[in-house]
Amino acid sequence: MRKIVLTLLILLLVAVAWSATFQVDESQFAVVTRFGEPIRVLTESGLQFKWPAPVDRVTHFDARLLALEYPRASMPSREYLTQDRNVEAAFCICWRIHDDEASILRFFKSVGNRARAEEAMGDIAVAELGAAFGRHRLTQLISADAKEYRLPVILNDVRTECQRRAGETYGIEIVDVRLTRLNFPMQNRRSVFDRMRAERQRLAQQYRSEGESEAMKIRAAADRQRDQILAEAFKEAEQIRGKADAQATAIYAEAVGQDPEFYEFLRTLELYTTAFNEKTVAVFSADNPLLKLLNEAGFDIVRPGKSPGTRESDTPTTRPGS
C-alpha cells in the first residue's frame, strides 16, 4: 500500500513539474496569462517556467513572415471600380507580428490567432485597394506606356496605409502587398476583348498603310536612282560609241588613202553580203557601179520584156542567179 501511494505521489509531482515548464521555439512568440490576464511576453527561445494550469496558460504565435492570399479558393472573386471600368483583382499580403512586447500584446488582445488576423487584414486591404483603384483609370493599372503605368506606386500607397491601420490596431507589420490577378469581370470580358481586337486591327491597318507609303517612297527613290544610272550609262555608252566611230572613220580614211580601189571593192562586197540574198530582187540604172561586180559574179542582167537568158550591160533590172 505504501508503495502505491509513493508511486502516485511521484507521478503527481512529475505531472506538476511537466505542467510548470514550456518551450518557446525560435520561430515563435509566447504570451503567459494568469487567470486570463497576460503577465509575460516572451520573444526569446528556450525553456521557460510558469505556474501549473489552470493558474497560468501559454499562447504561442508564429513569429515568421507569413503570406495571405485574398480572395481564397472558397471566396468569390471581388470586383473593384476604377474611374472608367470595373475590374476583378486578387492580391497577396506578406505580414508578420511586430517583435516588440507592446505589438505582441496588442495582437493577443485584438485578434488572438492567425485566422482572425488574416480576416481583419483582408478587410483592410480590400478597402484600401478599392479606394486606390477608384482614384485611377484602368490604363494606369494596365499599360505598356511607362509614363502612364502607375500600378507599383498604387500598391506601395496601399501597403503604407494598410501598415498604418494594421500596426495601430492589431500590432501587425505589413511587409508587402502584390496583385496576383487583375482581370475584367466575366460579363464584361467579351465586349472589352472585342473593343481591344478592333483597336488592334485599327492600329495594324494604320501601320500597314504607313508601311505601304514608305515602300512607295523607297520604290520611287529606287526608280529615280535607276533612271539616273541608266542615263549616265547611256551617256557614257554614246561617248564610247562616238569615240569608236571616230576611230573607225580614221581607220577607214587611212585604208582609203593606201588603196582606194581595193577599199571600194571590199565595201562593195560588204554591201552585197548585207543587202542581198537568194530571194533579193534589185532594180538599178544601167550605169550603176554595182552592176560591174554583179556581172563578174555571174548574175543575169535582164531588160524588161526580154527572156531571162539574155545578157546585156545596159539592162536596168537584175536578178541573182541560182
Contacts in CASP RR format, 6 or more apart in sequence:
PFRMAT RR
TARGET T0000
AUTHOR 0000-0000-0000
METHOD contacts of the structure
MODEL  1
MRKIVLTLLILLLVAVAWSATFQVDESQFAVVTRFGEPIRVLTESGLQFK
WPAPVDRVTHFDARLLALEYPRASMPSREYLTQDRNVEAAFCICWRIHDD
EASILRFFKSVGNRARAEEAMGDIAVAELGAAFGRHRLTQLISADAKEYR
LPVILNDVRTECQRRAGETYGIEIVDVRLTRLNFPMQNRRSVFDRMRAER
QRLAQQYRSEGESEAMKIRAAADRQRDQILAEAFKEAEQIRGKADAQATA
IYAEAVGQDPEFYEFLRTLELYTTAFNEKTVAVFSADNPLLKLLNEAGFD
IVRPGKSPGTRESDTPTTRPGS
16 52 0 8 1.000
19 52 0 8 1.000
19 53 0 8 1.000
20 49 0 8 1.000
20 50 0 8 1.000
20 51 0 8 1.000
20 52 0 8 1.000
21 47 0 8 1.000
21 48 0 8 1.000
21 49 0 8 1.000
21 50 0 8 1.000
22 30 0 8 1.000
22 47 0 8 1.000
22 48 0 8 1.000
22 49 0 8 1.000
22 50 0 8 1.000
22 58 0 8 1.000
23 46 0 8 1.000
23 47 0 8 1.000
23 48 0 8 1.000
24 30 0 8 1.000
24 42 0 8 1.000
24 44 0 8 1.000
24 45 0 8 1.000
24 46 0 8 1.000
24 48 0 8 1.000
24 60 0 8 1.000
25 45 0 8 1.000
25 60 0 8 1.000
26 45 0 8 1.000
27 62 0 8 1.000
27 63 0 8 1.000
27 64 0 8 1.000
28 45 0 8 1.000
28 60 0 8 1.000
28 61 0 8 1.000
28 62 0 8 1.000
28 63 0 8 1.000
29 41 0 8 1.000
29 42 0 8 1.000
29 43 0 8 1.000
29 60 0 8 1.000
29 61 0 8 1.000
29 63 0 8 1.000
29 97 0 8 1.000
29 99 0 8 1.000
29 104 0 8 1.000
30 41 0 8 1.000
30 42 0 8 1.000
30 48 0 8 1.000
30 58 0 8 1.000
30 59 0 8 1.000
30 60 0 8 1.000
30 61 0 8 1.000
31 38 0 8 1.000
31 40 0 8 1.000
31 41 0 8 1.000
31 42 0 8 1.000
31 58 0 8 1.000
31 59 0 8 1.000
31 61 0 8 1.000
31 104 0 8 1.000
31 105 0 8 1.000
31 108 0 8 1.000
32 38 0 8 1.000
32 39 0 8 1.000
32 40 0 8 1.000
32 41 0 8 1.000
32 42 0 8 1.000
32 48 0 8 1.000
32 50 0 8 1.000
32 56 0 8 1.000
32 57 0 8 1.000
32 58 0 8 1.000
33 39 0 8 1.000
33 56 0 8 1.000
33 57 0 8 1.000
33 58 0 8 1.000
33 59 0 8 1.000
34 51 0 8 1.000
34 55 0 8 1.000
34 56 0 8 1.000
35 54 0 8 1.000
35 55 0 8 1.000
36 57 0 8 1.000
38 105 0 8 1.000
38 108 0 8 1.000
38 109 0 8 1.000
39 56 0 8 1.000
41 101 0 8 1.000
41 104 0 8 1.000
41 105 0 8 1.000
42 48 0 8 1.000
43 63 0 8 1.000
43 99 0 8 1.000
43 101 0 8 1.000
43 104 0 8 1.000
48 58 0 8 1.000
50 56 0 8 1.000
50 58 0 8 1.000
59 108 0 8 1.000
59 112 0 8 1.000
61 97 0 8 1.000
61 104 0 8 1.000
61 107 0 8 1.000
61 108 0 8 1.000
61 112 0 8 1.000
61 114 0 8 1.000
62 97 0 8 1.000
62 114 0 8 1.000
63 96 0 8 1.000
63 97 0 8 1.000
63 99 0 8 1.000
64 96 0 8 1.000
65 94 0 8 1.000
65 95 0 8 1.000
65 96 0 8 1.000
65 175 0 8 1.000
66 94 0 8 1.000
66 95 0 8 1.000
66 96 0 8 1.000
66 114 0 8 1.000
67 92 0 8 1.000
67 93 0 8 1.000
67 94 0 8 1.000
67 95 0 8 1.000
68 92 0 8 1.000
68 93 0 8 1.000
68 94 0 8 1.000
68 95 0 8 1.000
68 118 0 8 1.000
68 121 0 8 1.000
68 122 0 8 1.000
69 90 0 8 1.000
69 91 0 8 1.000
69 92 0 8 1.000
69 180 0 8 1.000
70 90 0 8 1.000
70 91 0 8 1.000
70 92 0 8 1.000
70 93 0 8 1.000
70 122 0 8 1.000
70 125 0 8 1.000
70 126 0 8 1.000
71 77 0 8 1.000
71 78 0 8 1.000
71 90 0 8 1.000
77 88 0 8 1.000
77 90 0 8 1.000
78 88 0 8 1.000
78 89 0 8 1.000
78 90 0 8 1.000
78 126 0 8 1.000
79 86 0 8 1.000
79 87 0 8 1.000
79 88 0 8 1.000
79 185 0 8 1.000
80 86 0 8 1.000
80 87 0 8 1.000
80 88 0 8 1.000
80 89 0 8 1.000
80 129 0 8 1.000
80 130 0 8 1.000
80 133 0 8 1.000
80 134 0 8 1.000
81 130 0 8 1.000
81 133 0 8 1.000
81 134 0 8 1.000
82 133 0 8 1.000
82 134 0 8 1.000
82 136 0 8 1.000
82 137 0 8 1.000
82 138 0 8 1.000
82 141 0 8 1.000
83 134 0 8 1.000
83 135 0 8 1.000
83 136 0 8 1.000
83 137 0 8 1.000
83 138 0 8 1.000
84 137 0 8 1.000
84 138 0 8 1.000
85 138 0 8 1.000
85 184 0 8 1.000
85 188 0 8 1.000
85 192 0 8 1.000
86 184 0 8 1.000
86 185 0 8 1.000
86 188 0 8 1.000
87 133 0 8 1.000
87 138 0 8 1.000
87 141 0 8 1.000
87 182 0 8 1.000
87 183 0 8 1.000
87 184 0 8 1.000
87 185 0 8 1.000
88 181 0 8 1.000
88 182 0 8 1.000
88 183 0 8 1.000
88 184 0 8 1.000
88 185 0 8 1.000
89 129 0 8 1.000
89 133 0 8 1.000
89 179 0 8 1.000
89 181 0 8 1.000
89 182 0 8 1.000
89 183 0 8 1.000
90 179 0 8 1.000
90 180 0 8 1.000
90 181 0 8 1.000
91 125 0 8 1.000
91 129 0 8 1.000
91 177 0 8 1.000
91 178 0 8 1.000
91 179 0 8 1.000
91 180 0 8 1.000
92 177 0 8 1.000
92 178 0 8 1.000
92 179 0 8 1.000
92 180 0 8 1.000
93 121 0 8 1.000
93 122 0 8 1.000
93 125 0 8 1.000
93 162 0 8 1.000
93 174 0 8 1.000
93 176 0 8 1.000
93 177 0 8 1.000
94 174 0 8 1.000
94 175 0 8 1.000
94 176 0 8 1.000
94 177 0 8 1.000
94 178 0 8 1.000
95 117 0 8 1.000
95 121 0 8 1.000
95 166 0 8 1.000
95 172 0 8 1.000
95 173 0 8 1.000
95 174 0 8 1.000
95 175 0 8 1.000
96 172 0 8 1.000
96 173 0 8 1.000
96 175 0 8 1.000
97 103 0 8 1.000
97 104 0 8 1.000
97 107 0 8 1.000
97 171 0 8 1.000
97 172 0 8 1.000
97 173 0 8 1.000
98 104 0 8 1.000
98 107 0 8 1.000
98 167 0 8 1.000
98 171 0 8 1.000
98 172 0 8 1.000
98 173 0 8 1.000
103 167 0 8 1.000
103 171 0 8 1.000
103 172 0 8 1.000
103 173 0 8 1.000
104 171 0 8 1.000
106 167 0 8 1.000
106 169 0 8 1.000
106 170 0 8 1.000
106 171 0 8 1.000
107 117 0 8 1.000
107 170 0 8 1.000
107 171 0 8 1.000
107 172 0 8 1.000
110 120 0 8 1.000
110 169 0 8 1.000
110 170 0 8 1.000
110 171 0 8 1.000
111 117 0 8 1.000
111 120 0 8 1.000
111 170 0 8 1.000
117 170 0 8 1.000
117 172 0 8 1.000
120 166 0 8 1.000
120 169 0 8 1.000
120 170 0 8 1.000
121 162 0 8 1.000
121 166 0 8 1.000
121 170 0 8 1.000
121 172 0 8 1.000
121 174 0 8 1.000
124 162 0 8 1.000
124 165 0 8 1.000
124 166 0 8 1.000
125 158 0 8 1.000
125 162 0 8 1.000
125 177 0 8 1.000
128 158 0 8 1.000
128 161 0 8 1.000
128 162 0 8 1.000
128 165 0 8 1.000
129 158 0 8 1.000
129 177 0 8 1.000
132 154 0 8 1.000
132 157 0 8 1.000
132 158 0 8 1.000
133 141 0 8 1.000
133 154 0 8 1.000
136 150 0 8 1.000
136 154 0 8 1.000
139 145 0 8 1.000
139 148 0 8 1.000
140 148 0 8 1.000
140 149 0 8 1.000
140 150 0 8 1.000
140 151 0 8 1.000
140 154 0 8 1.000
141 150 0 8 1.000
141 151 0 8 1.000
141 154 0 8 1.000
141 182 0 8 1.000
142 151 0 8 1.000
142 182 0 8 1.000
143 149 0 8 1.000
151 179 0 8 1.000
155 177 0 8 1.000
155 178 0 8 1.000
155 179 0 8 1.000
158 177 0 8 1.000
159 174 0 8 1.000
159 176 0 8 1.000
159 177 0 8 1.000
162 174 0 8 1.000
162 177 0 8 1.000
163 173 0 8 1.000
163 174 0 8 1.000
166 172 0 8 1.000
166 173 0 8 1.000
166 174 0 8 1.000
167 173 0 8 1.000
167 174 0 8 1.000
183 189 0 8 1.000
184 192 0 8 1.000
252 263 0 8 1.000
255 263 0 8 1.000
256 263 0 8 1.000
257 263 0 8 1.000
265 293 0 8 1.000
268 289 0 8 1.000
268 290 0 8 1.000
268 293 0 8 1.000
269 293 0 8 1.000
271 290 0 8 1.000
272 293 0 8 1.000
275 282 0 8 1.000
276 282 0 8 1.000
276 320 0 8 1.000
277 320 0 8 1.000
278 320 0 8 1.000
278 322 0 8 1.000
280 320 0 8 1.000
281 319 0 8 1.000
282 318 0 8 1.000
283 316 0 8 1.000
283 317 0 8 1.000
283 318 0 8 1.000
284 290 0 8 1.000
284 291 0 8 1.000
284 316 0 8 1.000
284 317 0 8 1.000
284 318 0 8 1.000
285 316 0 8 1.000
286 313 0 8 1.000
286 314 0 8 1.000
286 315 0 8 1.000
286 316 0 8 1.000
291 301 0 8 1.000
291 313 0 8 1.000
291 318 0 8 1.000
294 301 0 8 1.000
294 318 0 8 1.000
295 301 0 8 1.000
295 311 0 8 1.000
295 313 0 8 1.000
298 321 0 8 1.000
299 318 0 8 1.000
299 319 0 8 1.000
299 320 0 8 1.000
299 321 0 8 1.000
300 308 0 8 1.000
300 309 0 8 1.000
300 311 0 8 1.000
300 318 0 8 1.000
300 319 0 8 1.000
300 321 0 8 1.000
301 311 0 8 1.000
301 312 0 8 1.000
301 313 0 8 1.000
301 315 0 8 1.000
301 317 0 8 1.000
301 318 0 8 1.000
302 308 0 8 1.000
302 309 0 8 1.000
302 310 0 8 1.000
302 315 0 8 1.000
302 317 0 8 1.000
302 318 0 8 1.000
302 319 0 8 1.000
303 310 0 8 1.000
303 312 0 8 1.000
303 314 0 8 1.000
303 315 0 8 1.000
303 316 0 8 1.000
303 317 0 8 1.000
304 315 0 8 1.000
304 316 0 8 1.000
304 317 0 8 1.000
306 312 0 8 1.000
306 315 0 8 1.000
308 319 0 8 1.000
END
